[in-house]
Amino acid sequence: MRCIICDGPAERGEAEAAHVAVVRCPRCGEFEVSDAASKVLAGWEPYARLQALRYAQTNAQPGRRPHLHGIV
């Protein structure tokens, strides 16, 4: 699979919900992304996708992986 953020090689991890993918990217780290957010992020410029991930990383609860859901 390809990372939705950097378009580099990534692995798909085990997700808790059917509509969510866990992405393990050597460059961007591990994060969750919903199917709906993936569609929106695909239309964004690379820098904007990276900023969305950085925001999710900054606001992630301790012990939880960053998640990209509900992006409009």
PDB file of N, CA, C, O and CB in Angstrom:
ATOM      1  N   MET A   1       0.837  -1.183   0.000  1.00  0.00           N
ATOM      2  CA  MET A   1       0.000   0.000   0.000  1.00  0.00           C
ATOM      3  C   MET A   1       0.875   1.236   0.000  1.00  0.00           C
ATOM      4  O   MET A   1       2.069   1.151   0.288  1.00  0.00           O
ATOM      5  CB  MET A   1      -0.949   0.003   1.206  1.00  0.00           C
ATOM      6  N   ARG A   2       0.299   2.382  -0.319  1.00  0.00           N
ATOM      7  CA  ARG A   2       0.996   3.664  -0.325  1.00  0.00           C
ATOM      8  C   ARG A   2       0.451   4.528   0.809  1.00  0.00           C
ATOM      9  O   ARG A   2      -0.738   4.479   1.122  1.00  0.00           O
ATOM     10  CB  ARG A   2       0.837   4.385  -1.700  1.00  0.00           C
ATOM     11  N   CYS A   3       1.324   5.311   1.414  1.00  0.00           N
ATOM     12  CA  CYS A   3       0.924   6.238   2.474  1.00  0.00           C
ATOM     13  C   CYS A   3       0.103   7.371   1.865  1.00  0.00           C
ATOM     14  O   CYS A   3       0.512   7.966   0.868  1.00  0.00           O
ATOM     15  CB  CYS A   3       2.171   6.801   3.227  1.00  0.00           C
ATOM     16  N   ILE A   4      -1.042   7.669   2.452  1.00  0.00           N
ATOM     17  CA  ILE A   4      -1.912   8.740   1.957  1.00  0.00           C
ATOM     18  C   ILE A   4      -1.281  10.118   2.168  1.00  0.00           C
ATOM     19  O   ILE A   4      -1.665  11.078   1.500  1.00  0.00           O
ATOM     20  CB  ILE A   4      -3.278   8.678   2.653  1.00  0.00           C
ATOM     21  N   ILE A   5      -0.328  10.228   3.078  1.00  0.00           N
ATOM     22  CA  ILE A   5       0.302  11.513   3.375  1.00  0.00           C
ATOM     23  C   ILE A   5       1.472  11.790   2.433  1.00  0.00           C
ATOM     24  O   ILE A   5       1.484  12.813   1.750  1.00  0.00           O
ATOM     25  CB  ILE A   5       0.780  11.545   4.827  1.00  0.00           C
ATOM     26  N   CYS A   6       2.460  10.884   2.390  1.00  0.00           N
ATOM     27  CA  CYS A   6       3.688  11.139   1.617  1.00  0.00           C
ATOM     28  C   CYS A   6       3.770  10.351   0.313  1.00  0.00           C
ATOM     29  O   CYS A   6       4.686  10.571  -0.480  1.00  0.00           O
ATOM     30  CB  CYS A   6       4.889  10.813   2.459  1.00  0.00           C
ATOM     31  N   ASP A   7       2.833   9.442   0.078  1.00  0.00           N
ATOM     32  CA  ASP A   7       2.791   8.579  -1.102  1.00  0.00           C
ATOM     33  C   ASP A   7       3.961   7.600  -1.150  1.00  0.00           C
ATOM     34  O   ASP A   7       4.249   7.027  -2.201  1.00  0.00           O
ATOM     35  CB  ASP A   7       2.784   9.423  -2.360  1.00  0.00           C
ATOM     36  N   GLY A   8       4.633   7.407  -0.023  1.00  0.00           N
ATOM     37  CA  GLY A   8       5.710   6.429   0.056  1.00  0.00           C
ATOM     38  C   GLY A   8       5.168   5.051   0.390  1.00  0.00           C
ATOM     39  O   GLY A   8       3.973   4.903   0.647  1.00  0.00           O
ATOM     40  N   PRO A   9       6.029   4.037   0.389  1.00  0.00           N
ATOM     41  CA  PRO A   9       5.580   2.690   0.742  1.00  0.00           C
ATOM     42  C   PRO A   9       5.156   2.632   2.210  1.00  0.00           C
ATOM     43  O   PRO A   9       5.785   3.239   3.077  1.00  0.00           O
ATOM     44  CB  PRO A   9       6.694   1.661   0.466  1.00  0.00           C
ATOM     45  N   ALA A  10       4.090   1.899   2.467  1.00  0.00           N
ATOM     46  CA  ALA A  10       3.560   1.780   3.827  1.00  0.00           C
ATOM     47  C   ALA A  10       2.933   0.407   3.997  1.00  0.00           C
ATOM     48  O   ALA A  10       2.666  -0.293   3.021  1.00  0.00           O
ATOM     49  CB  ALA A  10       2.521   2.898   4.128  1.00  0.00           C
ATOM     50  N   GLU A  11       2.705   0.035   5.233  1.00  0.00           N
ATOM     51  CA  GLU A  11       2.015  -1.214   5.558  1.00  0.00           C
ATOM     52  C   GLU A  11       0.650  -0.877   6.124  1.00  0.00           C
ATOM     53  O   GLU A  11       0.461   0.165   6.752  1.00  0.00           O
ATOM     54  CB  GLU A  11       2.836  -2.076   6.565  1.00  0.00           C
ATOM     55  N   ARG A  12      -0.295  -1.772   5.895  1.00  0.00           N
ATOM     56  CA  ARG A  12      -1.636  -1.611   6.457  1.00  0.00           C
ATOM     57  C   ARG A  12      -1.707  -2.433   7.736  1.00  0.00           C
ATOM     58  O   ARG A  12      -1.406  -3.626   7.734  1.00  0.00           O
ATOM     59  CB  ARG A  12      -2.748  -2.052   5.436  1.00  0.00           C
ATOM     60  N   GLY A  13      -2.104  -1.792   8.821  1.00  0.00           N
ATOM     61  CA  GLY A  13      -2.232  -2.476  10.104  1.00  0.00           C
ATOM     62  C   GLY A  13      -3.666  -2.880  10.384  1.00  0.00           C
ATOM     63  O   GLY A  13      -4.563  -2.627   9.581  1.00  0.00           O
ATOM     64  N   GLU A  14      -3.872  -3.504  11.517  1.00  0.00           N
ATOM     65  CA  GLU A  14      -5.191  -3.970  11.950  1.00  0.00           C
ATOM     66  C   GLU A  14      -5.984  -2.798  12.522  1.00  0.00           C
ATOM     67  O   GLU A  14      -5.512  -2.110  13.427  1.00  0.00           O
ATOM     68  CB  GLU A  14      -5.061  -5.106  13.002  1.00  0.00           C
ATOM     69  N   ALA A  15      -7.179  -2.573  11.999  1.00  0.00           N
ATOM     70  CA  ALA A  15      -8.028  -1.469  12.455  1.00  0.00           C
ATOM     71  C   ALA A  15      -9.176  -2.003  13.307  1.00  0.00           C
ATOM     72  O   ALA A  15      -9.553  -3.171  13.203  1.00  0.00           O
ATOM     73  CB  ALA A  15      -8.580  -0.668  11.251  1.00  0.00           C
ATOM     74  N   GLU A  16      -9.725  -1.129  14.151  1.00  0.00           N
ATOM     75  CA  GLU A  16     -10.842  -1.503  15.017  1.00  0.00           C
ATOM     76  C   GLU A  16     -12.180  -1.423  14.297  1.00  0.00           C
ATOM     77  O   GLU A  16     -13.155  -2.024  14.749  1.00  0.00           O
ATOM     78  CB  GLU A  16     -10.870  -0.615  16.242  1.00  0.00           C
ATOM     79  N   ALA A  17     -12.249  -0.693  13.187  1.00  0.00           N
ATOM     80  CA  ALA A  17     -13.499  -0.522  12.449  1.00  0.00           C
ATOM     81  C   ALA A  17     -13.267  -0.790  10.963  1.00  0.00           C
ATOM     82  O   ALA A  17     -12.158  -0.614  10.457  1.00  0.00           O
ATOM     83  CB  ALA A  17     -14.073   0.902  12.662  1.00  0.00           C
ATOM     84  N   ALA A  18     -14.313  -1.213  10.279  1.00  0.00           N
ATOM     85  CA  ALA A  18     -14.195  -1.572   8.861  1.00  0.00           C
ATOM     86  C   ALA A  18     -13.887  -0.367   7.979  1.00  0.00           C
ATOM     87  O   ALA A  18     -13.243  -0.517   6.941  1.00  0.00           O
ATOM     88  CB  ALA A  18     -15.474  -2.234   8.386  1.00  0.00           C
ATOM     89  N   HIS A  19     -14.332   0.816   8.367  1.00  0.00           N
ATOM     90  CA  HIS A  19     -14.148   2.007   7.529  1.00  0.00           C
ATOM     91  C   HIS A  19     -12.870   2.785   7.860  1.00  0.00           C
ATOM     92  O   HIS A  19     -12.683   3.907   7.388  1.00  0.00           O
ATOM     93  CB  HIS A  19     -15.346   2.922   7.679  1.00  0.00           C
ATOM     94  N   VAL A  20     -11.998   2.190   8.666  1.00  0.00           N
ATOM     95  CA  VAL A  20     -10.761   2.855   9.094  1.00  0.00           C
ATOM     96  C   VAL A  20      -9.565   1.990   8.712  1.00  0.00           C
ATOM     97  O   VAL A  20      -9.595   0.770   8.873  1.00  0.00           O
ATOM     98  CB  VAL A  20     -10.772   3.126  10.629  1.00  0.00           C
ATOM     99  N   ALA A  21      -8.514   2.629   8.205  1.00  0.00           N
ATOM    100  CA  ALA A  21      -7.262   1.934   7.903  1.00  0.00           C
ATOM    101  C   ALA A  21      -6.192   2.417   8.871  1.00  0.00           C
ATOM    102  O   ALA A  21      -6.114   3.604   9.186  1.00  0.00           O
ATOM    103  CB  ALA A  21      -6.823   2.172   6.423  1.00  0.00           C
ATOM    104  N   VAL A  22      -5.375   1.493   9.336  1.00  0.00           N
ATOM    105  CA  VAL A  22      -4.192   1.848  10.111  1.00  0.00           C
ATOM    106  C   VAL A  22      -3.027   1.834   9.138  1.00  0.00           C
ATOM    107  O   VAL A  22      -2.766   0.824   8.485  1.00  0.00           O
ATOM    108  CB  VAL A  22      -3.956   0.859  11.328  1.00  0.00           C
ATOM    109  N   VAL A  23      -2.329   2.952   9.042  1.00  0.00           N
ATOM    110  CA  VAL A  23      -1.202   3.094   8.128  1.00  0.00           C
ATOM    111  C   VAL A  23       0.075   3.101   8.952  1.00  0.00           C
ATOM    112  O   VAL A  23       0.188   3.832   9.936  1.00  0.00           O
ATOM    113  CB  VAL A  23      -1.325   4.393   7.263  1.00  0.00           C
ATOM    114  N   ARG A  24       1.031   2.285   8.544  1.00  0.00           N
ATOM    115  CA  ARG A  24       2.363   2.265   9.171  1.00  0.00           C
ATOM    116  C   ARG A  24       3.366   2.660   8.104  1.00  0.00           C
ATOM    117  O   ARG A  24       3.726   1.858   7.242  1.00  0.00           O
ATOM    118  CB  ARG A  24       2.708   0.846   9.785  1.00  0.00           C
ATOM    119  N   CYS A  25       3.812   3.906   8.173  1.00  0.00           N
ATOM    120  CA  CYS A  25       4.726   4.466   7.186  1.00  0.00           C
ATOM    121  C   CYS A  25       6.071   4.752   7.862  1.00  0.00           C
ATOM    122  O   CYS A  25       6.095   5.353   8.936  1.00  0.00           O
ATOM    123  CB  CYS A  25       4.132   5.764   6.546  1.00  0.00           C
ATOM    124  N   PRO A  26       7.190   4.333   7.256  1.00  0.00           N
ATOM    125  CA  PRO A  26       8.484   4.618   7.878  1.00  0.00           C
ATOM    126  C   PRO A  26       8.785   6.112   7.956  1.00  0.00           C
ATOM    127  O   PRO A  26       9.576   6.543   8.795  1.00  0.00           O
ATOM    128  CB  PRO A  26       9.585   3.922   7.112  1.00  0.00           C
ATOM    129  N   ARG A  27       8.171   6.884   7.103  1.00  0.00           N
ATOM    130  CA  ARG A  27       8.412   8.331   7.075  1.00  0.00           C
ATOM    131  C   ARG A  27       7.436   9.104   7.969  1.00  0.00           C
ATOM    132  O   ARG A  27       7.841  10.007   8.701  1.00  0.00           O
ATOM    133  CB  ARG A  27       8.311   8.845   5.644  1.00  0.00           C
ATOM    134  N   CYS A  28       6.150   8.745   7.906  1.00  0.00           N
ATOM    135  CA  CYS A  28       5.105   9.506   8.606  1.00  0.00           C
ATOM    136  C   CYS A  28       4.705   8.904   9.948  1.00  0.00           C
ATOM    137  O   CYS A  28       4.060   9.572  10.756  1.00  0.00           O
ATOM    138  CB  CYS A  28       3.886   9.609   7.733  1.00  0.00           C
ATOM    139  N   GLY A  29       5.078   7.659  10.193  1.00  0.00           N
ATOM    140  CA  GLY A  29       4.702   7.003  11.437  1.00  0.00           C
ATOM    141  C   GLY A  29       3.417   6.211  11.289  1.00  0.00           C
ATOM    142  O   GLY A  29       2.971   5.925  10.178  1.00  0.00           O
ATOM    143  N   GLU A  30       2.835   5.862  12.412  1.00  0.00           N
ATOM    144  CA  GLU A  30       1.604   5.068  12.434  1.00  0.00           C
ATOM    145  C   GLU A  30       0.431   5.976  12.756  1.00  0.00           C
ATOM    146  O   GLU A  30       0.492   6.777  13.689  1.00  0.00           O
ATOM    147  CB  GLU A  30       1.700   3.910  13.465  1.00  0.00           C
ATOM    148  N   PHE A  31      -0.643   5.845  11.975  1.00  0.00           N
ATOM    149  CA  PHE A  31      -1.834   6.662  12.188  1.00  0.00           C
ATOM    150  C   PHE A  31      -3.044   5.952  11.601  1.00  0.00           C
ATOM    151  O   PHE A  31      -2.908   5.010  10.820  1.00  0.00           O
ATOM    152  CB  PHE A  31      -1.666   8.067  11.558  1.00  0.00           C
ATOM    153  N   GLU A  32      -4.232   6.416  11.988  1.00  0.00           N
ATOM    154  CA  GLU A  32      -5.490   5.898  11.452  1.00  0.00           C
ATOM    155  C   GLU A  32      -6.064   6.916  10.483  1.00  0.00           C
ATOM    156  O   GLU A  32      -5.938   8.124  10.684  1.00  0.00           O
ATOM    157  CB  GLU A  32      -6.505   5.585  12.591  1.00  0.00           C
ATOM    158  N   VAL A  33      -6.693   6.418   9.435  1.00  0.00           N
ATOM    159  CA  VAL A  33      -7.373   7.303   8.491  1.00  0.00           C
ATOM    160  C   VAL A  33      -8.671   6.625   8.052  1.00  0.00           C
ATOM    161  O   VAL A  33      -8.671   5.447   7.696  1.00  0.00           O
ATOM    162  CB  VAL A  33      -6.458   7.632   7.254  1.00  0.00           C
ATOM    163  N   SER A  34      -9.767   7.370   8.078  1.00  0.00           N
ATOM    164  CA  SER A  34     -11.046   6.815   7.648  1.00  0.00           C
ATOM    165  C   SER A  34     -11.117   6.828   6.124  1.00  0.00           C
ATOM    166  O   SER A  34     -10.376   7.557   5.464  1.00  0.00           O
ATOM    167  CB  SER A  34     -12.231   7.611   8.261  1.00  0.00           C
ATOM    168  N   ASP A  35     -12.013   6.016   5.577  1.00  0.00           N
ATOM    169  CA  ASP A  35     -12.196   5.982   4.125  1.00  0.00           C
ATOM    170  C   ASP A  35     -12.596   7.359   3.596  1.00  0.00           C
ATOM    171  O   ASP A  35     -12.098   7.800   2.561  1.00  0.00           O
ATOM    172  CB  ASP A  35     -13.259   4.936   3.740  1.00  0.00           C
ATOM    173  N   ALA A  36     -13.497   8.035   4.310  1.00  0.00           N
ATOM    174  CA  ALA A  36     -13.947   9.360   3.876  1.00  0.00           C
ATOM    175  C   ALA A  36     -12.799  10.364   3.893  1.00  0.00           C
ATOM    176  O   ALA A  36     -12.658  11.162   2.967  1.00  0.00           O
ATOM    177  CB  ALA A  36     -15.091   9.857   4.770  1.00  0.00           C
ATOM    178  N   ALA A  37     -11.980  10.329   4.940  1.00  0.00           N
ATOM    179  CA  ALA A  37     -10.841  11.250   5.027  1.00  0.00           C
ATOM    180  C   ALA A  37      -9.822  10.953   3.933  1.00  0.00           C
ATOM    181  O   ALA A  37      -9.212  11.877   3.395  1.00  0.00           O
ATOM    182  CB  ALA A  37     -10.174  11.156   6.412  1.00  0.00           C
ATOM    183  N   SER A  38      -9.628   9.681   3.597  1.00  0.00           N
ATOM    184  CA  SER A  38      -8.691   9.319   2.526  1.00  0.00           C
ATOM    185  C   SER A  38      -9.098   9.952   1.206  1.00  0.00           C
ATOM    186  O   SER A  38      -8.253  10.443   0.457  1.00  0.00           O
ATOM    187  CB  SER A  38      -8.613   7.796   2.372  1.00  0.00           C
ATOM    188  N   LYS A  39     -10.395   9.938   0.923  1.00  0.00           N
ATOM    189  CA  LYS A  39     -10.893  10.527  -0.327  1.00  0.00           C
ATOM    190  C   LYS A  39     -10.640  12.027  -0.361  1.00  0.00           C
ATOM    191  O   LYS A  39     -10.251  12.570  -1.395  1.00  0.00           O
ATOM    192  CB  LYS A  39     -12.394  10.244  -0.497  1.00  0.00           C
ATOM    193  N   VAL A  40     -10.857  12.692   0.758  1.00  0.00           N
ATOM    194  CA  VAL A  40     -10.634  14.142   0.822  1.00  0.00           C
ATOM    195  C   VAL A  40      -9.145  14.451   0.727  1.00  0.00           C
ATOM    196  O   VAL A  40      -8.742  15.331  -0.034  1.00  0.00           O
ATOM    197  CB  VAL A  40     -11.220  14.730   2.127  1.00  0.00           C
ATOM    198  N   LEU A  41      -8.330  13.737   1.490  1.00  0.00           N
ATOM    199  CA  LEU A  41      -6.883  13.981   1.503  1.00  0.00           C
ATOM    200  C   LEU A  41      -6.247  13.758   0.138  1.00  0.00           C
ATOM    201  O   LEU A  41      -5.265  14.420  -0.199  1.00  0.00           O
ATOM    202  CB  LEU A  41      -6.213  13.085   2.528  1.00  0.00           C
ATOM    203  N   ALA A  42      -6.785  12.844  -0.647  1.00  0.00           N
ATOM    204  CA  ALA A  42      -6.225  12.553  -1.972  1.00  0.00           C
ATOM    205  C   ALA A  42      -6.243  13.785  -2.876  1.00  0.00           C
ATOM    206  O   ALA A  42      -5.418  13.893  -3.784  1.00  0.00           O
ATOM    207  CB  ALA A  42      -7.002  11.413  -2.633  1.00  0.00           C
ATOM    208  N   GLY A  43      -7.160  14.701  -2.644  1.00  0.00           N
ATOM    209  CA  GLY A  43      -7.253  15.911  -3.451  1.00  0.00           C
ATOM    210  C   GLY A  43      -6.425  17.074  -2.927  1.00  0.00           C
ATOM    211  O   GLY A  43      -6.366  18.126  -3.562  1.00  0.00           O
ATOM    212  N   TRP A  44      -5.791  16.899  -1.788  1.00  0.00           N
ATOM    213  CA  TRP A  44      -4.997  17.968  -1.179  1.00  0.00           C
ATOM    214  C   TRP A  44      -3.550  17.918  -1.652  1.00  0.00           C
ATOM    215  O   TRP A  44      -3.062  16.874  -2.084  1.00  0.00           O
ATOM    216  CB  TRP A  44      -5.051  17.870   0.346  1.00  0.00           C
ATOM    217  N   GLU A  45      -2.883  19.037  -1.566  1.00  0.00           N
ATOM    218  CA  GLU A  45      -1.451  19.115  -1.847  1.00  0.00           C
ATOM    219  C   GLU A  45      -0.684  18.369  -0.749  1.00  0.00           C
ATOM    220  O   GLU A  45      -1.167  18.275   0.379  1.00  0.00           O
ATOM    221  CB  GLU A  45      -0.981  20.605  -1.944  1.00  0.00           C
ATOM    222  N   PRO A  46       0.503  17.839  -1.063  1.00  0.00           N
ATOM    223  CA  PRO A  46       1.276  17.084  -0.064  1.00  0.00           C
ATOM    224  C   PRO A  46       1.525  17.842   1.238  1.00  0.00           C
ATOM    225  O   PRO A  46       1.449  17.255   2.317  1.00  0.00           O
ATOM    226  CB  PRO A  46       2.595  16.686  -0.652  1.00  0.00           C
ATOM    227  N   TYR A  47       1.818  19.124   1.149  1.00  0.00           N
ATOM    228  CA  TYR A  47       2.088  19.891   2.368  1.00  0.00           C
ATOM    229  C   TYR A  47       0.841  19.982   3.244  1.00  0.00           C
ATOM    230  O   TYR A  47       0.943  19.902   4.468  1.00  0.00           O
ATOM    231  CB  TYR A  47       2.589  21.303   2.015  1.00  0.00           C
ATOM    232  N   ALA A  48      -0.321  20.145   2.644  1.00  0.00           N
ATOM    233  CA  ALA A  48      -1.568  20.221   3.408  1.00  0.00           C
ATOM    234  C   ALA A  48      -1.870  18.884   4.081  1.00  0.00           C
ATOM    235  O   ALA A  48      -2.346  18.857   5.216  1.00  0.00           O
ATOM    236  CB  ALA A  48      -2.739  20.631   2.493  1.00  0.00           C
ATOM    237  N   ARG A  49      -1.597  17.772   3.391  1.00  0.00           N
ATOM    238  CA  ARG A  49      -1.796  16.449   4.000  1.00  0.00           C
ATOM    239  C   ARG A  49      -0.870  16.277   5.201  1.00  0.00           C
ATOM    240  O   ARG A  49      -1.281  15.759   6.239  1.00  0.00           O
ATOM    241  CB  ARG A  49      -1.545  15.324   2.963  1.00  0.00           C
ATOM    242  N   LEU A  50       0.377  16.711   5.054  1.00  0.00           N
ATOM    243  CA  LEU A  50       1.332  16.615   6.159  1.00  0.00           C
ATOM    244  C   LEU A  50       0.878  17.467   7.342  1.00  0.00           C
ATOM    245  O   LEU A  50       0.996  17.038   8.490  1.00  0.00           O
ATOM    246  CB  LEU A  50       2.735  17.051   5.698  1.00  0.00           C
ATOM    247  N   GLN A  51       0.367  18.650   7.082  1.00  0.00           N
ATOM    248  CA  GLN A  51      -0.112  19.508   8.163  1.00  0.00           C
ATOM    249  C   GLN A  51      -1.295  18.875   8.892  1.00  0.00           C
ATOM    250  O   GLN A  51      -1.402  18.990  10.113  1.00  0.00           O
ATOM    251  CB  GLN A  51      -0.508  20.879   7.615  1.00  0.00           C
ATOM    252  N   ALA A  52      -2.182  18.210   8.155  1.00  0.00           N
ATOM    253  CA  ALA A  52      -3.313  17.523   8.785  1.00  0.00           C
ATOM    254  C   ALA A  52      -2.812  16.417   9.712  1.00  0.00           C
ATOM    255  O   ALA A  52      -3.332  16.246  10.815  1.00  0.00           O
ATOM    256  CB  ALA A  52      -4.261  16.936   7.713  1.00  0.00           C
ATOM    257  N   LEU A  53      -1.803  15.668   9.263  1.00  0.00           N
ATOM    258  CA  LEU A  53      -1.239  14.614  10.108  1.00  0.00           C
ATOM    259  C   LEU A  53      -0.553  15.205  11.331  1.00  0.00           C
ATOM    260  O   LEU A  53      -0.716  14.689  12.437  1.00  0.00           O
ATOM    261  CB  LEU A  53      -0.248  13.759   9.311  1.00  0.00           C
ATOM    262  N   ARG A  54       0.202  16.263  11.155  1.00  0.00           N
ATOM    263  CA  ARG A  54       0.890  16.891  12.297  1.00  0.00           C
ATOM    264  C   ARG A  54      -0.123  17.386  13.328  1.00  0.00           C
ATOM    265  O   ARG A  54       0.108  17.265  14.531  1.00  0.00           O
ATOM    266  CB  ARG A  54       1.782  18.068  11.819  1.00  0.00           C
ATOM    267  N   TYR A  55      -1.240  17.940  12.865  1.00  0.00           N
ATOM    268  CA  TYR A  55      -2.296  18.382  13.774  1.00  0.00           C
ATOM    269  C   TYR A  55      -2.847  17.181  14.554  1.00  0.00           C
ATOM    270  O   TYR A  55      -3.040  17.255  15.768  1.00  0.00           O
ATOM    271  CB  TYR A  55      -3.434  19.094  12.989  1.00  0.00           C
ATOM    272  N   ALA A  56      -3.098  16.081  13.846  1.00  0.00           N
ATOM    273  CA  ALA A  56      -3.612  14.875  14.503  1.00  0.00           C
ATOM    274  C   ALA A  56      -2.604  14.332  15.509  1.00  0.00           C
ATOM    275  O   ALA A  56      -2.989  13.879  16.587  1.00  0.00           O
ATOM    276  CB  ALA A  56      -3.950  13.796  13.462  1.00  0.00           C
ATOM    277  N   GLN A  57      -1.319  14.374  15.168  1.00  0.00           N
ATOM    278  CA  GLN A  57      -0.281  13.894  16.086  1.00  0.00           C
ATOM    279  C   GLN A  57      -0.214  14.763  17.335  1.00  0.00           C
ATOM    280  O   GLN A  57      -0.056  14.249  18.443  1.00  0.00           O
ATOM    281  CB  GLN A  57       1.088  13.872  15.388  1.00  0.00           C
ATOM    282  N   THR A  58      -0.333  16.060  17.165  1.00  0.00           N
ATOM    283  CA  THR A  58      -0.275  16.990  18.289  1.00  0.00           C
ATOM    284  C   THR A  58      -1.460  16.805  19.234  1.00  0.00           C
ATOM    285  O   THR A  58      -1.322  16.966  20.446  1.00  0.00           O
ATOM    286  CB  THR A  58      -0.235  18.428  17.780  1.00  0.00           C
ATOM    287  N   ASN A  59      -2.622  16.466  18.678  1.00  0.00           N
ATOM    288  CA  ASN A  59      -3.841  16.374  19.472  1.00  0.00           C
ATOM    289  C   ASN A  59      -4.235  14.953  19.858  1.00  0.00           C
ATOM    290  O   ASN A  59      -5.300  14.749  20.441  1.00  0.00           O
ATOM    291  CB  ASN A  59      -4.957  16.999  18.726  1.00  0.00           C
ATOM    292  N   ALA A  60      -3.402  13.977  19.547  1.00  0.00           N
ATOM    293  CA  ALA A  60      -3.716  12.584  19.889  1.00  0.00           C
ATOM    294  C   ALA A  60      -3.681  12.394  21.406  1.00  0.00           C
ATOM    295  O   ALA A  60      -2.829  12.953  22.097  1.00  0.00           O
ATOM    296  CB  ALA A  60      -2.719  11.612  19.199  1.00  0.00           C
ATOM    297  N   GLN A  61      -4.606  11.608  21.899  1.00  0.00           N
ATOM    298  CA  GLN A  61      -4.637  11.275  23.318  1.00  0.00           C
ATOM    299  C   GLN A  61      -3.412  10.428  23.657  1.00  0.00           C
ATOM    300  O   GLN A  61      -2.979   9.626  22.830  1.00  0.00           O
ATOM    301  CB  GLN A  61      -5.951  10.524  23.688  1.00  0.00           C
ATOM    302  N   PRO A  62      -2.848  10.587  24.844  1.00  0.00           N
ATOM    303  CA  PRO A  62      -1.703   9.759  25.244  1.00  0.00           C
ATOM    304  C   PRO A  62      -2.036   8.270  25.120  1.00  0.00           C
ATOM    305  O   PRO A  62      -3.084   7.820  25.583  1.00  0.00           O
ATOM    306  CB  PRO A  62      -1.279  10.089  26.694  1.00  0.00           C
ATOM    307  N   GLY A  63      -1.147   7.524  24.498  1.00  0.00           N
ATOM    308  CA  GLY A  63      -1.347   6.096  24.326  1.00  0.00           C
ATOM    309  C   GLY A  63      -2.210   5.707  23.141  1.00  0.00           C
ATOM    310  O   GLY A  63      -2.405   4.519  22.883  1.00  0.00           O
ATOM    311  N   ARG A  64      -2.729   6.689  22.416  1.00  0.00           N
ATOM    312  CA  ARG A  64      -3.565   6.414  21.237  1.00  0.00           C
ATOM    313  C   ARG A  64      -2.842   6.887  19.989  1.00  0.00           C
ATOM    314  O   ARG A  64      -2.079   7.851  20.036  1.00  0.00           O
ATOM    315  CB  ARG A  64      -4.956   7.107  21.358  1.00  0.00           C
ATOM    316  N   ARG A  65      -3.078   6.216  18.880  1.00  0.00           N
ATOM    317  CA  ARG A  65      -2.438   6.660  17.645  1.00  0.00           C
ATOM    318  C   ARG A  65      -3.212   7.838  17.057  1.00  0.00           C
ATOM    319  O   ARG A  65      -4.426   7.933  17.241  1.00  0.00           O
ATOM    320  CB  ARG A  65      -2.351   5.499  16.623  1.00  0.00           C
ATOM    321  N   PRO A  66      -2.521   8.738  16.350  1.00  0.00           N
ATOM    322  CA  PRO A  66      -3.200   9.862  15.701  1.00  0.00           C
ATOM    323  C   PRO A  66      -4.234   9.341  14.707  1.00  0.00           C
ATOM    324  O   PRO A  66      -4.035   8.297  14.087  1.00  0.00           O
ATOM    325  CB  PRO A  66      -2.180  10.786  14.987  1.00  0.00           C
ATOM    326  N   HIS A  67      -5.332  10.067  14.558  1.00  0.00           N
ATOM    327  CA  HIS A  67      -6.346   9.636  13.605  1.00  0.00           C
ATOM    328  C   HIS A  67      -6.823  10.801  12.753  1.00  0.00           C
ATOM    329  O   HIS A  67      -6.975  11.930  13.220  1.00  0.00           O
ATOM    330  CB  HIS A  67      -7.525   9.001  14.333  1.00  0.00           C
ATOM    331  N   LEU A  68      -7.050  10.487  11.503  1.00  0.00           N
ATOM    332  CA  LEU A  68      -7.585  11.445  10.538  1.00  0.00           C
ATOM    333  C   LEU A  68      -8.978  10.955  10.157  1.00  0.00           C
ATOM    334  O   LEU A  68      -9.128  10.060   9.326  1.00  0.00           O
ATOM    335  CB  LEU A  68      -6.648  11.590   9.266  1.00  0.00           C
ATOM    336  N   HIS A  69      -9.986  11.550  10.772  1.00  0.00           N
ATOM    337  CA  HIS A  69     -11.386  11.210  10.517  1.00  0.00           C
ATOM    338  C   HIS A  69     -12.119  12.534  10.371  1.00  0.00           C
ATOM    339  O   HIS A  69     -11.628  13.558  10.845  1.00  0.00           O
ATOM    340  CB  HIS A  69     -12.011  10.312  11.677  1.00  0.00           C
ATOM    341  N   GLY A  70     -13.240  12.542   9.750  1.00  0.00           N
ATOM    342  CA  GLY A  70     -14.103  13.710   9.715  1.00  0.00           C
ATOM    343  C   GLY A  70     -13.500  14.946   9.082  1.00  0.00           C
ATOM    344  O   GLY A  70     -13.814  16.064   9.489  1.00  0.00           O
ATOM    345  N   ILE A  71     -12.640  14.765   8.095  1.00  0.00           N
ATOM    346  CA  ILE A  71     -12.058  15.915   7.392  1.00  0.00           C
ATOM    347  C   ILE A  71     -13.048  16.376   6.337  1.00  0.00           C
ATOM    348  O   ILE A  71     -13.567  15.567   5.568  1.00  0.00           O
ATOM    349  CB  ILE A  71     -10.674  15.556   6.744  1.00  0.00           C
ATOM    350  N   VAL A  72     -13.306  17.670   6.301  1.00  0.00           N
ATOM    351  CA  VAL A  72     -14.259  18.217   5.325  1.00  0.00           C
ATOM    352  C   VAL A  72     -13.513  18.970   4.259  1.00  0.00           C
ATOM    353  O   VAL A  72     -14.128  19.510   3.340  1.00  0.00           O
ATOM    354  CB  VAL A  72     -15.292  19.138   6.003  1.00  0.00           C
TER     355      VAL A  72
END
